[in-house]
């Protein structure tokens, strides 16, 4: 309902439709394969009343993805065919993490190479969360580190596994993340190749859940 002196229009994708009747329905036809905004503008030249009783959408609509869905797409990975949204960085002295039959594989034989780095994409956490990593560490003297944000200096990272490796068995490692963290790196580190030989690591999955145990990803 629009009283005298009131003005109402709806705009989207560069086109606007004005409400010229005091009562009735205002319809705007929209077609787009990309996200867009709808703007409802109500104004008046003098005192006026504009009442919008309902807003409805009809047709084929692609709903906006939730924060949790976006988070899962960026963090959850089973490393069966690729590294998902993770990047195996290759700085000086790094080895590349490759995809093998059991997931991601990193082999460090020493000499100039001492680590593999797997860096996540940028993400936003809706609440404190727990990172869940399934990894197998094969070699005594090697270490698995987690670094918050983009810093991969081992002195500033948290040690998840190692260096005391007695049996090569899959381990499920959990690490808490708070909302201030927007990126992390896993560092597979081995600087004891001269003493213990080449190191091997396998990572089979990364998942995330809320701090209270609620599963973000299904």
C-alpha positions in Angstrom: 0.0 0.0 0.0 1.3 3.5 -0.9 -0.4 6.6 0.4 -0.4 9.9 -1.5 3.0 11.4 -2.1 4.7 8.0 -1.6 7.1 6.4 -4.1 8.2 2.8 -4.4 10.4 1.0 -6.8 12.3 -2.3 -7.1 15.7 -2.5 -8.9 17.9 -5.4 -9.9 20.5 -5.9 -12.6 20.3 -2.4 -13.8 16.5 -2.3 -14.3 13.9 -0.8 -12.1 10.1 -1.2 -11.8 8.0 1.6 -10.2 4.9 1.0 -8.2 2.3 3.4 -9.8 -0.8 2.1 -8.0 -1.7 2.8 -4.5 -2.5 -0.9 -3.9 -1.4 -4.1 -5.8 1.5 -6.2 -6.7 4.8 -5.1 -8.1 6.6 -7.7 -10.1 10.2 -7.7 -11.5 11.4 -10.4 -13.9 15.0 -11.4 -13.4 17.3 -13.9 -15.1 21.0 -14.2 -14.2 23.6 -17.0 -13.8 25.6 -14.9 -11.3 24.7 -13.6 -7.8 22.9 -10.2 -7.8 21.2 -7.8 -5.4 17.6 -6.6 -5.3 17.0 -3.1 -4.0 13.7 -1.9 -2.7 13.5 1.9 -2.5 10.8 3.7 -0.7 10.7 7.5 -0.5 8.3 10.5 -0.4 8.1 14.2 -1.1 5.9 14.9 1.9 4.6 12.8 4.8 3.5 9.4 3.4 3.0 5.8 4.4 4.3 2.8 2.4 3.5 -0.7 3.5 5.1 -3.8 2.1 3.0 -6.7 3.2 5.0 -9.6 1.7 7.9 -10.5 -0.6 7.8 -13.7 -2.7 10.1 -15.3 -5.2 8.9 -17.7 -7.9 10.8 -19.7 -10.5 14.1 -21.6 -10.5 16.3 -20.1 -7.8 19.9 -21.1 -6.7 20.0 -20.5 -3.0 23.0 -18.7 -1.5 25.6 -21.1 0.0 25.9 -20.9 3.8 29.2 -20.0 5.6 29.5 -23.6 6.6 29.2 -24.9 3.1 31.9 -22.5 1.8 34.1 -23.5 4.8 33.7 -27.2 4.0 34.5 -26.7 0.3 37.8 -24.9 1.2 39.0 -27.2 4.0 37.5 -30.7 3.7 39.6 -33.0 1.4 40.2 -36.8 1.0 43.3 -36.4 -1.3 42.1 -39.2 -3.6 42.6 -37.5 -6.9 43.9 -34.0 -6.1 44.8 -31.7 -3.2 41.4 -29.9 -3.4 41.8 -26.3 -2.4 45.2 -26.8 -0.9 48.4 -25.6 -2.5 51.6 -27.6 -2.3 54.0 -24.7 -2.1 57.5 -24.9 -3.7 59.9 -22.5 -2.0 63.6 -23.1 -1.9 64.3 -26.3 -0.1 60.7 -27.7 -0.4 59.5 -30.9 -1.9 56.1 -31.2 -3.6 53.3 -33.2 -2.1 52.0 -35.7 -4.7 48.9 -37.8 -4.9 49.4 -41.5 -4.4 47.2 -44.6 -3.9 46.7 -43.8 -0.2 46.3 -40.0 -0.5 48.8 -37.2 -0.5 52.4 -38.3 -0.2 55.5 -36.4 0.8 59.0 -37.9 0.5 62.0 -36.1 1.9 65.4 -37.6 1.2 67.5 -34.9 2.8 70.3 -32.9 1.1 68.7 -29.5 0.1 65.1 -30.5 0.7 63.8 -30.6 4.3 60.0 -30.2 4.1 56.7 -30.3 2.2 54.3 -27.5 2.8 50.5 -27.9 2.2 48.8 -24.5 2.4 45.0 -24.0 2.7 43.0 -21.4 0.9 41.6 -18.4 2.8 38.5 -19.1 4.9 36.2 -17.6 7.5 35.1 -19.5 10.6 31.6 -18.9 12.0 32.7 -20.1 15.4 35.7 -21.8 17.1 36.4 -25.1 15.3 38.5 -28.2 15.5 40.7 -29.3 12.5 40.8 -33.1 12.1 43.8 -34.5 10.1 44.4 -38.2 9.2 48.1 -38.6 8.6 50.7 -41.4 8.7 54.3 -40.6 9.7 56.8 -43.3 8.7 60.2 -42.1 9.8 61.9 -41.6 13.2 63.2 -38.0 13.5 60.6 -36.5 11.2 57.9 -34.0 12.4 54.4 -32.8 11.3 53.8 -29.1 12.1 50.8 -26.9 11.8 51.3 -23.1 11.2 48.5 -20.6 11.5 48.0 -18.2 8.6 50.8 -18.0 6.0 53.9 -18.2 8.4 55.7 -21.5 7.8 58.7 -20.8 9.9 59.0 -24.0 12.0 59.9 -22.0 15.1 56.4 -20.3 15.0 54.4 -23.5 14.3 52.7 -26.1 16.5 54.1 -29.6 16.5 51.4 -32.2 15.8 53.5 -35.4 15.5 57.1 -36.5 16.0 60.0 -36.8 16.1 59.6 -40.0 18.2 58.1 -42.4 15.6 58.1 -46.1 16.8 55.4 -47.5 14.4 54.1 -46.2 11.1 50.4 -46.3 11.8 47.6 -43.8 10.7 47.0 -41.1 13.3 44.0 -38.8 13.7 45.2 -35.5 14.9 42.9 -32.7 16.2 43.8 -29.0 16.5 41.7 -26.1 17.7 41.1 -23.0 15.5 39.6 -19.8 16.7 37.8 -17.2 14.5 41.0 -15.1 14.1 42.6 -17.9 11.9 41.9 -17.5 8.2 44.5 -19.8 6.7 46.8 -22.6 7.9 49.7 -24.6 6.6 50.7 -28.2 7.2 54.5 -28.7 7.2 56.0 -32.2 6.9 59.5 -31.6 8.2 62.6 -33.8 8.2 66.2 -32.5 8.8 67.6 -35.9 10.1 68.0 -37.7 6.8 71.7 -38.3 7.5 70.9 -40.2 10.7 67.6 -41.9 9.9 67.3 -41.9 6.1 64.6 -40.5 3.8 61.3 -39.6 5.5 57.8 -40.4 4.1 54.5 -38.9 5.1 50.9 -39.8 3.9 47.9 -37.6 4.5 44.5 -39.2 3.8 42.0 -36.5 4.8 41.4 -33.1 6.4 38.0 -32.3 8.0 36.6 -29.7 10.3 33.9 -29.6 13.0 32.6 -27.0 15.4 34.3 -26.7 18.8 31.2 -28.2 20.5 31.4 -31.3 18.2 28.8 -30.3 15.7 29.8 -31.4 12.2 30.1 -28.6 9.6 30.6 -31.1 6.7 28.5 -34.1 5.7 
